[in-house]
């Protein structure tokens, strides 16, 4: 007749398998995201891991998603401040860029935009004429 197993052995067999230790702490991942300005591939390079690992951590720890968002917003703020400084320093291309993107309501637009409207009884007809450039046009 077989000798019964000790109770401690039975408990070990019934318990769940040990969890795999995470490669990085949540704090290390957060710091990498902050230092990389929220860019996942740069954070992965800092940690010497695959970008998928960073995405997996963000899926597991939602606060990392918020940290990434805050880092990206801070970088946008910096870019806007630098653009403002360039404008104040008289940088013409920076001024044009700002006006084209932020002052459309004042007529500063890159391209002509037209709104067309019609009705069922009076539809709008649009005709496009496409022509090939001539050899002497330099195209």
C-alpha positions as CSV (number, residue, x, y, z in Angstrom):
1,X,0.0,0.0,0.0
2,X,1.3,3.5,-1.0
3,X,2.3,5.9,1.7
4,X,0.1,9.1,1.6
5,X,1.8,12.3,0.4
6,X,2.5,15.0,3.1
7,X,0.0,17.8,3.1
8,X,2.6,20.4,2.1
9,X,3.3,18.5,-1.1
10,X,-0.3,18.4,-2.0
11,X,-0.7,22.1,-1.5
12,X,2.3,22.8,-3.8
13,X,0.8,20.7,-6.6
14,X,-2.6,22.4,-6.2
15,X,-1.2,25.9,-6.3
16,X,-1.0,28.0,-9.5
17,X,2.3,28.0,-11.4
18,X,4.7,30.8,-10.4
19,X,4.1,34.0,-12.3
20,X,6.7,35.1,-14.8
21,X,8.7,38.1,-13.4
22,X,8.1,41.2,-15.5
23,X,11.1,42.4,-17.5
24,X,10.7,46.1,-16.3
25,X,9.0,47.8,-13.4
26,X,6.2,50.1,-14.1
27,X,8.4,53.0,-12.9
28,X,11.1,52.1,-15.5
29,X,8.6,52.0,-18.3
30,X,7.1,55.3,-17.2
31,X,10.5,57.0,-17.1
32,X,11.4,55.6,-20.6
33,X,8.1,57.0,-22.0
34,X,8.8,60.4,-20.4
35,X,12.4,60.6,-21.5
36,X,11.4,59.5,-25.1
37,X,8.7,62.3,-25.2
38,X,6.0,59.6,-25.6
39,X,7.5,58.0,-28.7
40,X,7.1,54.2,-28.2
41,X,9.9,53.1,-30.5
42,X,12.3,55.5,-28.7
43,X,11.2,54.2,-25.3
44,X,11.8,50.6,-26.5
45,X,15.3,51.5,-27.6
46,X,16.0,53.0,-24.2
47,X,14.9,49.8,-22.6
48,X,16.5,47.6,-25.2
49,X,13.2,45.8,-25.9
50,X,10.7,45.5,-28.7
51,X,8.1,48.3,-29.1
52,X,5.4,45.6,-28.7
53,X,6.7,45.2,-25.1
54,X,6.0,48.9,-24.4
55,X,2.5,48.6,-25.9
56,X,1.8,45.5,-23.8
57,X,2.8,47.3,-20.7
58,X,0.5,50.2,-21.6
59,X,-2.3,47.7,-22.1
60,X,-1.7,46.2,-18.7
61,X,-1.1,49.5,-16.9
62,X,-3.5,52.3,-18.2
63,X,-1.6,54.9,-16.2
64,X,1.3,54.5,-18.7
65,X,-1.1,55.5,-21.5
66,X,-1.7,58.8,-19.6
67,X,2.0,59.3,-19.0
68,X,2.6,58.9,-22.7
69,X,-0.1,61.3,-23.6
70,X,1.2,63.9,-21.1
71,X,4.8,63.5,-22.6
72,X,3.5,64.1,-26.1
73,X,1.4,67.1,-25.1
74,X,4.5,68.6,-23.3
75,X,6.5,68.2,-26.6
76,X,3.7,70.0,-28.5
77,X,3.7,72.8,-26.0
78,X,7.5,73.2,-26.5
79,X,7.1,73.2,-30.3
80,X,4.4,75.9,-30.1
81,X,6.6,78.0,-27.8
82,X,9.6,77.7,-30.2
83,X,7.4,78.6,-33.1
84,X,6.2,81.7,-31.2
85,X,9.8,82.7,-30.5
86,X,10.7,82.3,-34.1
87,X,7.8,84.5,-35.1
88,X,8.8,87.2,-32.6
89,X,12.4,87.0,-33.9
90,X,11.1,87.9,-37.4
91,X,11.4,84.4,-39.0
92,X,9.2,84.9,-42.1
93,X,8.7,81.1,-43.0
94,X,7.5,80.5,-39.4
95,X,5.2,83.5,-39.6
96,X,3.7,82.2,-42.9
97,X,3.3,78.7,-41.4
98,X,1.5,80.0,-38.4
99,X,-0.9,82.2,-40.5
100,X,-1.7,79.4,-43.0
101,X,-2.5,77.0,-40.2
102,X,-4.0,79.2,-37.5
103,X,-5.4,82.3,-39.3
104,X,-7.6,80.8,-42.1
105,X,-10.5,82.8,-40.7
106,X,-8.6,85.9,-41.6
107,X,-8.0,84.8,-45.2
108,X,-4.5,83.3,-44.8
109,X,-5.0,80.0,-46.8
110,X,-2.6,77.8,-48.7
111,X,-5.2,76.9,-51.4
112,X,-8.5,78.3,-52.6
113,X,-11.4,76.7,-51.0
114,X,-14.9,77.1,-52.4
115,X,-18.2,75.9,-51.0
116,X,-20.7,74.9,-53.6
117,X,-24.4,74.3,-52.8
118,X,-27.4,73.6,-54.9
119,X,-30.8,72.1,-54.7
120,X,-32.6,69.2,-56.2
121,X,-34.2,71.6,-58.8
122,X,-31.1,73.6,-59.4
123,X,-28.0,71.3,-59.0
124,X,-24.4,72.6,-59.2
125,X,-22.6,71.5,-62.3
126,X,-18.8,71.3,-62.1
127,X,-16.6,70.8,-65.1
128,X,-12.9,70.0,-65.0
129,X,-10.7,70.4,-68.0
130,X,-7.5,68.4,-67.8
131,X,-4.8,69.1,-70.3
132,X,-1.2,67.8,-70.8
133,X,1.6,70.3,-70.4
134,X,3.3,71.5,-73.6
135,X,7.0,70.5,-74.1
136,X,8.0,74.2,-74.0
137,X,6.4,74.7,-70.5
138,X,9.5,73.3,-68.8
139,X,7.6,70.4,-67.2
